[in-house]
Structures are given as structure tokens and as C-alpha cells.
């Protein structure tokens, strides 16, 4: 559930913004790792982690009242 | 494989380090969070991060890419000795606190003993019949007779 407008603290908002950036970077990095690695098991793991980070990003993005990415 | 080519090992270790850093960042955010729902979302993501980091660590360990160094016996002995010192210090500290608590309780006990001469206070402090015996002498039966 997203926050009601104006109910989030300044600290929470700054933290949220920085963590969204971090999760977003992880999605890109893990996808990159999946493309670069040669071991199929490792590739599968990187892809799975990238999806998981994307899910985390969307979950946290709800707290900014932004609709999830399709 | 070329020397400068990115190896699976490097990628896996980078994966582990990124997940470790994510866990650190999530922890600091949880500690600063006021909103319960946001906090719970961070906690859920942190738990997932722990599981993923463990999965990546196990994979690296299986392939011999990540081998934590075992502690030497001398180091273990030193830690055991230091821990024993800390245990002793804690015990000493607890004993001092216990003694202070006993000392603080002593004046109250002294006041109660002094109050035996004052019948009015005596009933509040020590309702037991035995103390009336001390004040008036003899048994209660003798007094009320």
C-alpha cells in the first residue's frame, strides 16, 4: 500500500529514492552478469536475481504513489 | 580464456558483493523507518537478499571460488581467553549491582525496625501478629483477655 500524500517522512523519502536507485542498478548489473557468464547455472541464477530485484523495485516504488512498470 | 576476460568466478564474486552491500543498505533504512508498511517491505526484501546471497555463496563455494580462511588454533585460544575475561567482568559488574541494590534496601529495613515502638505505623509496616507480641509482651490471647 502506498503512503497517503505527505505522510512520508523526509528521511524515508530520501532513503526510498536512494534505495530505488540501488535496486534499479542491481537489475541492470545482474542482467549484464547473466549475458556475460558462461555457466548456465550461474546465468540462470543471475536472471532470477535480476527478476527478484525488479520485483523489489516495484514493491518499493508503490510507496511513492507511482504506478508499477508494465 | 584471456587474462582480461571476465570470468564466471569474478561475476559470481561481484554478485555476492552486490548482495552484501544491498543487505547493509536495507538494514540502515529499516533502522530509520517510521512507517510500518514501508519497514515491513524493506524487511521482506532484506530476507530475500539474505537468501539470494547464501545461494550465490554456496554456488561459489561449490566451485572452489570462495574459500573462507579457517581460524588458527592460537587465534581461537586468544578469543576464548578474551571472552573469559569479559565473562568475569560482567559477573563482577552484576555482583556490584546486586550489592548496591541490597545496600539501598537496608535503610528501609532499619526504619521498619525503628517503627516498632510506634503502634500506629507498626500495623502498616508489619501486619503479622508476632510483632504485637514483641511490643506488648506475651501472646495476643493474653492481651485481648
Backbone of each chain as ProteinMPNN parsed JSONL, in Angstrom:
{"seq_chain_A": "XXXXXXXXXXXXXXXXXXXXXXXXXXXXXXXXXXXXXXXXXXXXXXXXXXXXXXXXXXXXXXXXXXXXXX", "coords_chain_A": {"N_chain_A": [[0.85, -1.206, 0.0], [0.621, 2.176, -0.908], [1.958, 5.238, 0.497], [-0.126, 7.688, 2.115], [-0.629, 10.893, 0.672], [1.979, 13.107, 1.459], [2.494, 11.964, 3.92], [4.789, 10.638, 4.347], [8.002, 10.554, 5.877], [10.736, 12.93, 5.689], [13.234, 11.754, 5.794], [12.611, 9.098, 5.225], [11.754, 9.373, 2.603], [14.069, 10.248, 1.247], [15.724, 8.043, 1.712], [14.23, 6.096, 0.436], [14.326, 6.944, -2.21], [17.095, 6.703, -2.714], [17.361, 3.971, -2.351], [15.752, 2.906, -4.324], [17.204, 3.642, -6.541], [19.468, 2.065, -6.115], [18.396, -0.576, -6.277], [17.506, -0.511, -8.88], [19.929, -0.236, -10.258], [21.018, -2.704, -9.59], [19.342, -4.462, -10.956], [20.048, -3.921, -13.628], [22.8, -4.585, -13.515], [22.779, -7.341, -12.784], [21.451, -8.47, -14.922], [23.309, -7.903, -16.863], [25.463, -9.462, -15.919], [24.313, -11.971, -16.329], [24.274, -12.111, -19.086], [26.998, -12.118, -19.644], [28.198, -14.359, -18.41], [29.348, -17.806, -18.599], [28.624, -20.211, -17.533], [25.731, -22.128, -17.365], [24.119, -22.525, -15.13], [24.872, -20.479, -13.414], [24.13, -18.345, -14.987], [21.377, -18.637, -15.004], [20.864, -18.186, -12.335], [21.663, -15.488, -12.065], [19.792, -14.275, -13.737], [17.461, -14.884, -12.372], [17.909, -13.489, -9.986], [17.955, -10.903, -10.969], [15.31, -10.563, -11.773], [14.111, -10.781, -9.292], [15.137, -8.498, -8.019], [13.944, -6.576, -9.552], [11.311, -6.962, -8.874], [11.458, -6.203, -6.195], [12.074, -3.527, -6.538], [9.706, -2.595, -7.729], [7.911, -3.056, -5.707], [8.807, -1.298, -3.719], [8.565, 1.076, -5.107], [5.881, 1.552, -5.055], [5.439, 2.925, -2.749], [5.902, 5.508, -3.374], [3.702, 6.345, -4.612], [3.69, 5.84, -7.303], [2.652, 4.3, -10.263], [3.142, 0.808, -10.96], [5.763, -0.475, -13.164], [4.998, -1.665, -16.372]], "CA_chain_A": [[0.0, 0.0, 0.0], [1.423, 3.398, -0.916], [1.715, 6.22, 1.549], [-1.03, 8.799, 1.822], [0.199, 12.015, 0.229], [2.518, 13.971, 2.511], [2.627, 11.273, 5.204], [6.119, 10.017, 4.434], [8.973, 11.476, 6.475], [11.776, 13.38, 4.748], [14.288, 10.736, 5.811], [12.106, 7.924, 4.499], [11.7, 9.684, 1.174], [15.446, 10.244, 0.731], [16.173, 6.645, 1.738], [13.485, 5.378, -0.596], [14.883, 7.351, -3.51], [18.418, 6.1, -2.889], [17.265, 2.515, -2.49], [15.196, 2.616, -5.655], [18.349, 3.737, -7.467], [20.312, 0.885, -5.895], [17.722, -1.766, -6.826], [17.493, -0.332, -10.331], [21.289, -0.571, -10.712], [21.222, -4.153, -9.447], [18.629, -5.126, -12.065], [20.921, -3.764, -14.803], [24.047, -5.338, -13.32], [22.546, -8.79, -12.778], [21.151, -8.828, -16.311], [24.6, -7.863, -17.55], [26.192, -10.66, -15.483], [23.679, -13.128, -16.978], [24.706, -12.134, -20.5], [28.455, -12.316, -19.731], [28.736, -15.603, -17.85], [29.302, -18.964, -19.5], [27.989, -21.324, -16.814], [24.274, -21.983, -17.479], [23.505, -22.437, -13.781], [25.143, -19.12, -12.933], [23.299, -17.441, -15.791], [20.0, -18.779, -14.505], [20.827, -17.529, -11.025], [21.726, -14.037, -12.3], [18.489, -13.864, -14.295], [16.485, -14.984, -11.285], [18.161, -12.386, -9.053], [17.559, -9.66, -11.645], [13.83, -10.504, -11.664], [13.804, -10.549, -7.876], [15.44, -7.073, -7.732], [12.905, -5.799, -10.239], [10.133, -7.105, -8.033], [11.711, -5.356, -5.017], [11.969, -2.138, -7.009], [8.29, -2.266, -7.925], [7.284, -3.056, -4.383], [9.184, -0.051, -3.042], [8.074, 2.213, -5.905], [4.488, 1.793, -4.659], [5.426, 3.88, -1.637], [5.984, 6.873, -3.905], [2.44, 6.526, -5.337], [3.912, 5.727, -8.747], [2.122, 3.012, -10.697], [4.226, -0.092, -11.331], [6.17, -0.549, -14.572], [4.365, -2.81, -17.069]], "C_chain_A": [[0.878, 1.246, 0.0], [1.068, 4.317, 0.246], [0.615, 7.188, 1.132], [-0.155, 10.017, 1.514], [0.668, 12.86, 1.413], [2.755, 13.284, 3.839], [3.992, 10.62, 5.38], [7.102, 11.022, 5.033], [10.042, 11.825, 5.433], [12.872, 12.33, 4.64], [13.873, 9.507, 5.009], [12.126, 8.161, 2.992], [13.095, 9.658, 0.539], [15.99, 8.814, 0.652], [15.52, 5.843, 0.62], [14.061, 5.675, -1.972], [16.24, 6.667, -3.747], [18.313, 4.593, -3.058], [16.654, 2.105, -3.821], [16.316, 2.663, -6.699], [19.235, 2.502, -7.361], [19.69, -0.357, -6.533], [17.714, -1.714, -8.356], [18.87, -0.68, -10.936], [21.541, -2.075, -10.658], [20.528, -4.924, -10.566], [19.514, -5.1, -13.313], [22.172, -4.611, -14.689], [23.823, -6.843, -13.431], [22.156, -9.279, -14.177], [22.436, -8.864, -17.14], [25.435, -9.104, -17.211], [25.642, -11.905, -16.208], [24.126, -13.246, -18.436], [26.182, -12.532, -20.627], [28.928, -13.697, -19.296], [28.537, -16.768, -18.816], [28.587, -20.153, -18.851], [26.459, -21.137, -16.847], [23.57, -21.83, -16.127], [23.679, -21.033, -13.209], [24.276, -18.106, -13.686], [21.851, -17.44, -15.276], [19.836, -18.048, -13.159], [20.817, -15.999, -11.188], [20.392, -13.515, -12.829], [17.417, -13.855, -13.208], [16.641, -13.817, -10.301], [17.749, -11.048, -9.669], [16.04, -9.481, -11.566], [13.419, -10.169, -10.235], [14.031, -9.076, -7.498], [14.406, -6.167, -8.381], [11.618, -5.81, -9.417], [10.249, -6.21, -6.791], [11.547, -3.882, -5.384], [10.499, -1.729, -7.12], [7.552, -2.178, -6.598], [7.562, -1.724, -3.669], [8.647, 1.173, -3.779], [6.629, 2.548, -5.548], [4.399, 2.84, -3.548], [5.585, 5.323, -2.115], [4.712, 7.224, -4.689], [2.629, 6.541, -6.852], [3.431, 4.352, -9.181], [3.262, 2.118, -11.204], [4.503, -0.122, -12.839], [5.551, -1.792, -15.206], [5.418, -3.632, -17.808]], "O_chain_A": [[1.786, 1.359, 0.823], [0.021, 4.183, 0.879], [0.442, 7.473, -0.053], [0.945, 10.142, 2.052], [-0.129, 13.273, 2.255], [3.172, 13.932, 4.799], [4.305, 10.107, 6.454], [7.036, 12.212, 4.725], [10.225, 11.119, 4.441], [13.377, 12.046, 3.554], [14.65, 8.953, 4.231], [12.468, 7.272, 2.212], [13.284, 9.122, -0.553], [16.624, 8.426, -0.329], [16.159, 5.03, -0.047], [14.258, 4.775, -2.788], [16.501, 6.13, -4.823], [19.079, 3.995, -3.815], [17.008, 1.065, -4.378], [16.37, 1.839, -7.613], [19.695, 1.96, -8.367], [20.366, -1.102, -7.241], [17.891, -2.728, -9.031], [18.958, -1.327, -11.98], [22.18, -2.648, -11.541], [21.057, -5.917, -11.066], [19.706, -6.122, -13.971], [22.566, -5.28, -15.645], [24.59, -7.54, -14.095], [22.505, -10.395, -14.561], [22.622, -9.729, -17.996], [26.036, -9.718, -18.092], [26.402, -12.772, -16.64], [24.328, -14.348, -18.947], [26.572, -13.196, -21.587], [29.963, -14.164, -19.77], [27.692, -16.73, -19.711], [28.016, -20.995, -19.543], [25.953, -20.105, -16.407], [22.577, -21.114, -15.997], [22.764, -20.473, -12.605], [23.763, -17.149, -13.108], [21.211, -16.397, -15.139], [18.826, -17.397, -12.894], [20.049, -15.306, -10.521], [19.922, -12.453, -12.421], [16.585, -12.951, -13.134], [15.658, -13.235, -9.844], [17.253, -10.165, -8.97], [15.551, -8.378, -11.321], [12.502, -9.381, -10.002], [13.241, -8.482, -6.764], [14.038, -5.127, -7.834], [10.935, -4.794, -9.288], [9.29, -5.553, -6.386], [10.96, -3.101, -4.636], [10.104, -0.655, -6.665], [6.683, -1.328, -6.405], [6.661, -1.112, -3.096], [8.314, 2.183, -3.158], [6.194, 3.687, -5.715], [3.4, 3.549, -3.43], [5.418, 6.256, -1.33], [4.647, 8.264, -5.345], [1.856, 7.155, -7.587], [3.759, 3.349, -8.547], [4.224, 2.604, -11.799], [3.631, 0.156, -13.663], [5.589, -2.869, -14.61], [5.085, -4.629, -18.449]]}, "seq_chain_B": "XXXXXXXXXXXXXXXXXXXXXXXXXXXXXXXXXXXXXXXXXXXXXXXXXXXXXXXXXXXXXXXXXXXXXXXXXXXXXXXXXXXXXXXXXXXXXXXXXXXXXXXXXXXXXXXXXXXXXXXXXXXXXXXXXXXXXXXXXXXXXXXXX", "coords_chain_B": {"N_chain_B": [[40.896, -19.121, -21.874], [41.089, -15.55, -21.982], [43.315, -13.381, -20.153], [42.242, -10.9, -19.38], [39.631, -11.275, -19.689], [36.324, -11.392, -18.51], [35.642, -13.562, -15.944], [33.598, -16.362, -14.949], [33.923, -16.756, -12.27], [34.701, -14.209, -11.267], [32.374, -12.799, -11.865], [30.52, -14.107, -10.252], [31.55, -13.573, -7.708], [31.299, -10.818, -7.702], [28.568, -10.642, -7.775], [27.913, -11.69, -5.253], [29.111, -9.724, -3.609], [27.624, -7.436, -4.313], [25.1, -8.147, -3.38], [25.635, -8.349, -0.667], [26.206, -5.674, -0.057], [23.747, -4.553, -0.651], [22.216, -5.674, 1.387], [23.342, -4.413, 3.625], [22.646, -1.722, 3.118], [19.839, -1.92, 3.125], [19.416, -2.632, 5.795], [20.207, -0.318, 7.207], [18.223, 1.405, 6.327], [15.895, 0.244, 7.309], [16.292, 0.644, 10.011], [15.918, 3.359, 10.211], [13.334, 3.803, 9.595], [9.993, 4.95, 9.843], [7.365, 4.429, 9.058], [5.262, 1.643, 9.231], [4.475, -0.142, 7.18], [6.195, 0.371, 5.06], [8.565, -0.239, 6.334], [8.182, -2.988, 6.78], [8.162, -3.898, 4.161], [10.813, -3.351, 3.414], [12.068, -5.125, 5.175], [11.148, -7.603, 4.224], [12.351, -7.592, 1.699], [14.996, -7.56, 2.491], [15.213, -10.074, 3.759], [14.874, -11.713, 1.542], [17.128, -10.951, 0.165], [19.142, -11.92, 1.834], [18.724, -14.68, 1.455], [19.284, -14.959, -1.271], [21.944, -14.127, -1.361], [23.125, -16.154, 0.096], [22.626, -18.303, -1.552], [24.182, -17.618, -3.773], [26.675, -17.589, -2.552], [26.938, -20.309, -1.775], [27.03, -21.457, -4.282], [29.433, -20.39, -5.286], [31.205, -21.481, -3.446], [30.931, -24.207, -3.912], [32.162, -24.369, -6.382], [34.699, -23.841, -5.703], [35.518, -21.209, -5.611], [35.255, -19.483, -3.565], [36.647, -19.517, -0.655], [36.507, -19.417, 2.586], [38.905, -18.411, 5.036], [40.17, -20.589, 7.475], [40.177, -20.291, 11.045], [43.149, -20.017, 13.004], [44.535, -22.172, 15.574], [45.806, -20.763, 17.649], [44.663, -18.272, 17.463], [42.028, -18.878, 18.086], [42.339, -19.686, 20.736], [43.137, -17.253, 21.881], [40.834, -15.693, 21.547], [39.066, -17.161, 23.108], [40.22, -16.788, 25.616], [39.996, -13.975, 25.91], [37.226, -13.787, 25.878], [36.576, -15.116, 28.227], [37.596, -13.287, 30.059], [35.853, -11.179, 29.651], [33.485, -12.361, 30.501], [34.045, -12.648, 33.22], [34.249, -9.947, 33.938], [31.645, -9.095, 33.453], [30.258, -10.632, 35.307], [31.352, -9.591, 37.65], [30.436, -6.996, 37.494], [27.675, -7.44, 37.638], [27.513, -8.442, 40.196], [28.278, -6.241, 41.729], [26.143, -4.534, 41.177], [24.1, -5.978, 42.37], [24.904, -5.899, 45.027], [24.7, -3.156, 45.498], [21.969, -2.806, 45.246], [21.08, -4.26, 47.421], [22.201, -2.742, 49.463], [20.804, -0.351, 49.169], [18.325, -1.183, 49.92], [18.629, -1.609, 52.602], [18.362, 0.745, 54.488], [15.571, 1.054, 54.54], [14.762, -1.238, 55.791], [15.897, -0.784, 58.265], [14.388, 1.426, 59.147], [11.942, 0.221, 59.424], [12.379, -1.461, 61.564], [12.899, 0.425, 63.553], [10.416, 1.573, 63.751], [8.925, -0.022, 65.348], [8.337, 0.789, 67.887], [6.305, 2.566, 67.614], [3.091, 2.264, 67.618], [1.03, 2.97, 65.755], [2.226, 3.073, 63.199], [3.17, 0.601, 63.039], [1.257, -1.271, 62.266], [0.864, -0.834, 59.537], [3.362, -1.381, 58.528], [4.168, -3.936, 59.454], [2.09, -6.305, 59.452], [1.904, -8.754, 60.682], [0.992, -10.9, 63.382], [2.89, -11.676, 65.22], [4.632, -9.57, 65.812], [3.229, -7.905, 67.441], [3.327, -9.264, 69.708], [5.926, -8.779, 70.479], [5.847, -6.058, 71.098], [3.87, -5.65, 73.085], [4.287, -7.685, 74.758], [4.024, -11.084, 75.794], [1.379, -13.318, 74.658], [-1.02, -12.768, 71.955], [-3.471, -13.621, 72.798], [-3.344, -13.289, 75.533], [-3.275, -10.507, 75.69], [-5.776, -9.608, 74.695], [-7.51, -10.651, 76.481]], "CA_chain_B": [[40.244, -17.838, -21.592], [42.073, -14.473, -21.892], [43.536, -12.876, -18.811], [41.383, -9.755, -19.056], [38.23, -11.637, -19.902], [35.576, -11.545, -17.253], [35.383, -14.985, -15.698], [32.411, -16.679, -14.146], [34.29, -16.564, -10.853], [34.612, -12.771, -10.953], [30.965, -12.401, -11.909], [29.853, -14.663, -9.08], [32.01, -12.824, -6.525], [30.672, -9.493, -7.793], [27.159, -10.876, -7.394], [27.888, -11.827, -3.786], [29.417, -8.417, -3.001], [26.493, -6.524, -4.532], [24.021, -8.548, -2.476], [26.066, -7.965, 0.695], [26.046, -4.229, 0.065], [22.3, -4.304, -0.625], [21.746, -6.031, 2.736], [23.791, -3.336, 4.531], [21.82, -0.534, 2.84], [18.474, -2.204, 3.59], [19.416, -2.617, 7.266], [20.232, 1.069, 7.691], [16.92, 2.014, 6.024], [14.92, -0.315, 8.266], [16.534, 1.275, 11.318], [15.491, 4.758, 10.174], [11.983, 3.857, 9.027], [8.892, 5.221, 10.772], [6.142, 3.809, 8.545], [5.308, 0.189, 9.455], [4.347, -0.919, 5.936], [7.457, 0.536, 4.332], [9.556, -1.01, 7.093], [7.959, -4.411, 6.518], [8.608, -4.169, 2.777], [12.28, -3.411, 3.471], [12.447, -6.367, 5.876], [10.912, -8.722, 3.296], [13.394, -7.546, 0.663], [16.248, -7.949, 3.156], [15.205, -11.538, 3.929], [15.098, -12.29, 0.213], [18.537, -10.67, -0.153], [19.939, -12.906, 2.594], [18.582, -15.992, 0.813], [19.982, -14.926, -2.564], [23.385, -14.058, -1.087], [23.526, -17.508, 0.534], [22.588, -19.147, -2.755], [25.363, -17.266, -4.578], [27.842, -18.035, -1.773], [27.017, -21.767, -1.888], [27.455, -21.757, -5.655], [30.863, -20.055, -5.37], [31.935, -22.435, -2.607], [30.9, -25.482, -4.641], [33.121, -24.299, -7.492], [36.031, -23.548, -5.153], [35.844, -19.801, -5.867], [35.12, -18.715, -2.331], [37.038, -20.409, 0.442], [36.833, -18.638, 3.785], [40.098, -18.893, 5.739], [39.867, -21.13, 8.802], [40.9, -19.645, 12.14], [44.225, -20.834, 13.584], [44.28, -22.557, 16.963], [46.271, -19.704, 18.565], [43.664, -17.209, 17.413], [40.855, -19.38, 18.832], [42.708, -19.622, 22.15], [43.138, -15.843, 22.289], [39.438, -15.248, 21.639], [38.49, -17.832, 24.287], [40.762, -16.118, 26.8], [39.369, -12.646, 25.983], [35.812, -13.976, 26.213], [36.532, -15.457, 29.651], [37.803, -12.035, 30.79], [34.603, -10.42, 29.554], [32.511, -13.046, 31.373], [34.391, -12.284, 34.594], [33.895, -8.537, 34.134], [30.176, -8.997, 33.521], [29.864, -11.208, 36.608], [31.759, -8.625, 38.676], [29.517, -5.866, 37.362], [26.361, -7.876, 38.134], [27.639, -8.6, 41.639], [28.283, -4.883, 42.278], [24.773, -4.035, 41.097], [23.322, -6.707, 43.371], [25.287, -5.375, 46.347], [24.136, -1.807, 45.611], [20.52, -2.965, 45.455], [20.92, -4.712, 48.813], [22.559, -1.615, 50.316], [19.706, 0.614, 49.09], [17.179, -1.754, 50.635], [18.928, -1.675, 54.043], [17.767, 1.792, 55.315], [14.138, 0.8, 54.708], [14.653, -2.283, 56.794], [16.218, -0.171, 59.554], [13.231, 2.239, 59.515], [10.869, -0.674, 59.863], [12.733, -1.931, 62.907], [12.739, 1.553, 64.467], [8.991, 1.866, 63.848], [8.227, -0.963, 66.232], [7.901, 1.476, 69.091], [5.154, 3.402, 67.292], [1.995, 1.335, 67.329], [0.235, 3.375, 64.595], [2.944, 2.702, 61.973], [3.506, -0.806, 63.086], [0.236, -2.056, 61.576], [1.091, -0.732, 58.096], [4.64, -1.968, 58.134], [4.273, -5.371, 59.744], [0.783, -6.718, 59.937], [1.913, -10.074, 61.324], [0.666, -10.859, 64.804], [4.078, -11.941, 66.009], [5.271, -8.337, 66.238], [2.473, -7.373, 68.576], [3.869, -9.965, 70.873], [7.164, -8.113, 70.882], [5.549, -4.743, 71.67], [3.084, -5.684, 74.323], [4.724, -8.81, 75.572], [3.044, -12.16, 75.936], [0.683, -13.739, 73.443], [-2.193, -11.951, 71.651], [-4.589, -14.085, 73.614], [-3.188, -12.657, 76.852], [-3.565, -9.079, 75.6], [-7.202, -9.358, 74.465], [-8.287, -11.307, 77.527]], "C_chain_B": [[41.304, -16.745, -21.427], [42.158, -13.946, -20.461], [42.584, -11.76, -18.426], [39.898, -10.07, -19.262], [37.537, -11.85, -18.558], [35.228, -13.011, -17.062], [34.099, -15.144, -14.887], [32.686, -16.456, -12.663], [34.133, -15.094, -10.457], [33.166, -12.294, -10.916], [30.231, -12.877, -10.659], [30.265, -13.909, -7.813], [31.428, -11.406, -6.518], [29.209, -9.569, -7.368], [27.022, -10.93, -5.869], [28.112, -10.464, -3.127], [28.273, -7.422, -3.166], [25.353, -6.849, -3.569], [24.354, -8.214, -1.02], [25.817, -6.481, 0.917], [24.557, -3.86, 0.136], [21.736, -4.585, 0.777], [22.131, -4.95, 3.747], [22.898, -2.104, 4.359], [20.393, -0.729, 3.352], [18.396, -2.116, 5.116], [19.381, -1.182, 7.79], [18.894, 1.756, 7.419], [15.834, 1.514, 6.982], [15.048, 0.403, 9.608], [16.052, 2.726, 11.361], [14.025, 4.916, 9.773], [10.914, 4.057, 10.108], [7.629, 4.465, 10.352], [6.249, 2.276, 8.615], [5.274, -0.615, 8.149], [5.628, -0.836, 5.106], [8.56, -0.286, 4.993], [9.432, -2.504, 6.793], [8.394, -4.788, 5.107], [10.124, -4.27, 2.72], [12.733, -4.735, 4.102], [12.27, -7.58, 4.957], [11.985, -8.772, 2.208], [14.739, -7.976, 1.253], [16.328, -9.469, 3.323], [15.459, -12.243, 2.597], [16.572, -12.107, -0.193], [19.458, -11.655, 0.571], [19.922, -14.262, 1.884], [19.359, -16.035, -0.506], [21.505, -14.905, -2.367], [23.912, -15.435, -0.685], [23.6, -18.454, -0.672], [23.844, -18.899, -3.614], [26.64, -17.736, -3.877], [28.033, -19.542, -1.908], [27.51, -22.18, -3.276], [28.966, -21.534, -5.805], [31.706, -21.071, -4.596], [32.031, -23.801, -3.292], [31.968, -25.517, -5.735], [34.538, -23.962, -7.021], [36.474, -22.116, -5.392], [35.865, -18.964, -4.594], [35.436, -19.647, -1.176], [37.426, -19.572, 1.657], [38.007, -19.263, 4.541], [39.713, -19.402, 7.133], [40.725, -20.433, 9.865], [41.981, -20.585, 12.67], [43.948, -21.078, 15.064], [44.694, -21.454, 17.953], [45.25, -18.569, 18.631], [42.415, -17.609, 18.22], [41.111, -19.276, 20.328], [42.665, -18.206, 22.685], [41.708, -15.33, 22.483], [38.764, -15.873, 22.865], [38.935, -17.144, 25.573], [40.111, -14.739, 26.992], [37.9, -12.75, 26.397], [35.664, -14.285, 27.7], [36.708, -14.199, 30.511], [36.513, -11.219, 30.805], [33.531, -11.017, 30.46], [32.766, -12.654, 32.825], [33.984, -10.846, 34.897], [32.389, -8.361, 34.274], [29.691, -9.509, 34.876], [30.173, -10.235, 37.742], [30.791, -7.448, 38.698], [28.134, -6.217, 37.923], [26.381, -7.982, 39.663], [27.592, -7.222, 42.326], [26.872, -4.308, 42.285], [23.899, -4.671, 42.166], [23.603, -6.176, 44.778], [24.697, -3.992, 46.572], [22.642, -1.877, 45.908], [20.24, -3.381, 46.892], [21.169, -3.557, 49.778], [21.436, -0.591, 50.346], [18.488, 0.115, 49.854], [17.379, -1.718, 52.138], [18.295, -0.556, 54.878], [16.285, 1.583, 55.551], [13.917, -0.225, 55.806], [14.903, -1.71, 58.189], [15.041, 0.661, 60.053], [12.102, 1.373, 60.048], [11.132, -1.145, 61.277], [12.521, -0.831, 63.935], [11.264, 1.838, 64.731], [8.255, 0.954, 64.805], [7.714, -0.299, 67.5], [6.653, 2.312, 68.856], [4.025, 2.512, 66.802], [1.245, 1.662, 66.054], [0.888, 2.934, 63.293], [3.147, 1.194, 61.889], [2.51, -1.648, 62.286], [0.424, -2.025, 60.077], [2.329, -1.514, 57.671], [4.656, -3.475, 58.324], [2.955, -5.857, 60.32], [0.775, -8.045, 60.692], [1.708, -9.948, 62.828], [1.89, -11.0, 65.691], [4.731, -10.678, 66.545], [4.516, -7.678, 67.383], [2.947, -8.028, 69.864], [5.103, -9.246, 71.388], [6.85, -6.795, 71.592], [4.901, -4.862, 73.044], [3.501, -6.802, 75.257], [3.627, -9.847, 75.68], [2.344, -12.457, 74.619], [-0.501, -12.812, 73.187], [-3.38, -12.343, 72.523], [-4.547, -13.416, 74.997], [-3.643, -11.197, 76.798], [-5.062, -8.817, 75.51], [-8.082, -9.93, 75.572], [-8.922, -10.287, 78.476]], "O_chain_B": [[42.328, -16.989, -20.789], [41.214, -14.051, -19.678], [42.161, -11.675, -17.273], [39.033, -9.226, -19.034], [38.101, -12.41, -17.618], [34.594, -13.625, -17.92], [33.603, -14.216, -14.249], [31.814, -16.031, -11.906], [33.512, -14.778, -9.442], [32.778, -11.499, -10.06], [29.425, -12.147, -10.081], [29.431, -13.639, -6.949], [31.106, -10.864, -5.461], [28.691, -8.679, -6.694], [26.139, -10.303, -5.283], [27.391, -10.092, -2.201], [27.987, -6.649, -2.251], [24.721, -5.951, -3.013], [23.476, -7.846, -0.239], [25.282, -6.078, 1.951], [24.164, -2.969, 0.889], [20.898, -3.84, 1.285], [21.338, -4.61, 4.625], [22.449, -1.516, 5.342], [19.809, 0.181, 3.94], [17.427, -1.59, 5.663], [18.62, -0.868, 8.705], [18.472, 2.606, 8.204], [14.967, 2.277, 7.406], [14.051, 0.726, 10.254], [15.803, 3.262, 12.442], [13.535, 6.036, 9.629], [10.941, 3.405, 11.152], [6.912, 3.927, 11.195], [7.212, 1.692, 8.117], [5.952, -1.635, 8.022], [6.083, -1.825, 4.531], [9.369, -0.932, 4.328], [10.428, -3.195, 6.581], [8.933, -5.873, 4.887], [10.668, -5.158, 2.064], [13.665, -5.378, 3.618], [13.122, -8.467, 4.912], [12.466, -9.844, 1.841], [15.521, -8.666, 0.6], [17.366, -10.078, 3.064], [16.172, -13.245, 2.539], [17.175, -12.986, -0.807], [20.425, -12.157, -0.003], [20.958, -14.908, 1.73], [20.013, -17.031, -0.815], [22.251, -15.562, -3.092], [25.01, -15.828, -1.078], [24.506, -19.28, -0.787], [24.473, -19.834, -4.108], [27.57, -18.219, -4.523], [29.15, -20.01, -2.13], [28.294, -23.117, -3.424], [29.679, -22.364, -6.369], [32.784, -21.466, -5.04], [33.07, -24.46, -3.254], [32.593, -26.549, -5.982], [35.456, -23.816, -7.829], [37.671, -21.828, -5.38], [36.428, -17.87, -4.565], [34.606, -20.461, -0.77], [38.55, -19.076, 1.741], [38.095, -20.484, 4.672], [39.01, -18.718, 7.876], [41.861, -20.038, 9.599], [41.768, -21.792, 12.775], [43.237, -20.315, 15.718], [44.025, -21.235, 18.963], [45.002, -17.987, 19.688], [41.831, -16.794, 18.934], [40.248, -18.848, 21.094], [42.214, -17.974, 23.806], [41.412, -14.628, 23.45], [37.997, -15.216, 23.569], [38.143, -16.942, 26.493], [39.724, -14.381, 28.105], [37.393, -11.925, 27.157], [34.749, -13.788, 28.357], [36.065, -14.052, 31.551], [36.131, -10.646, 31.825], [32.768, -10.294, 31.101], [31.831, -12.363, 33.571], [33.445, -10.554, 35.964], [31.916, -7.582, 35.102], [28.828, -8.902, 35.51], [29.38, -10.066, 38.668], [30.384, -6.97, 39.757], [27.502, -5.402, 38.595], [25.402, -7.656, 40.333], [26.953, -7.057, 43.364], [26.449, -3.68, 43.255], [23.07, -4.006, 42.788], [22.7, -6.022, 45.601], [24.248, -3.671, 47.672], [22.12, -1.108, 46.715], [19.281, -2.914, 47.507], [20.462, -3.398, 50.773], [21.134, -0.023, 51.396], [17.709, 0.912, 50.376], [16.404, -1.789, 52.886], [17.72, -0.869, 55.921], [15.78, 1.891, 56.63], [13.014, -0.099, 56.632], [14.24, -2.077, 59.159], [14.716, 0.621, 61.24], [11.402, 1.74, 60.992], [10.215, -1.22, 62.096], [12.035, -1.082, 65.038], [10.905, 2.294, 65.816], [7.063, 1.149, 65.046], [6.761, -0.778, 68.115], [6.006, 2.727, 69.817], [4.041, 2.063, 65.655], [0.852, 0.75, 65.327], [0.203, 2.474, 62.379], [3.276, 0.614, 60.81], [2.902, -2.649, 61.686], [0.191, -3.023, 59.395], [2.359, -2.192, 56.644], [5.109, -4.208, 57.446], [2.739, -5.82, 61.532], [-0.241, -8.421, 61.276], [2.192, -9.009, 63.459], [1.907, -10.484, 66.808], [5.325, -10.704, 67.623], [5.108, -6.972, 68.199], [2.961, -7.427, 70.939], [5.298, -9.121, 72.597], [7.506, -6.449, 72.574], [5.338, -4.252, 74.019], [3.098, -6.838, 76.419], [2.441, -9.518, 75.66], [2.695, -11.894, 73.583], [-0.95, -12.131, 74.109], [-4.181, -11.501, 72.928], [-5.578, -13.033, 75.55], [-4.3, -10.704, 77.714], [-5.573, -7.911, 76.169], [-9.292, -9.7, 75.577], [-9.614, -10.668, 79.42]]}, "name": "protein", "num_of_chains": 2, "seq": "XXXXXXXXXXXXXXXXXXXXXXXXXXXXXXXXXXXXXXXXXXXXXXXXXXXXXXXXXXXXXXXXXXXXXXXXXXXXXXXXXXXXXXXXXXXXXXXXXXXXXXXXXXXXXXXXXXXXXXXXXXXXXXXXXXXXXXXXXXXXXXXXXXXXXXXXXXXXXXXXXXXXXXXXXXXXXXXXXXXXXXXXXXXXXXXXXXXXXXXXXXXXXXXXXXXXXXX"}
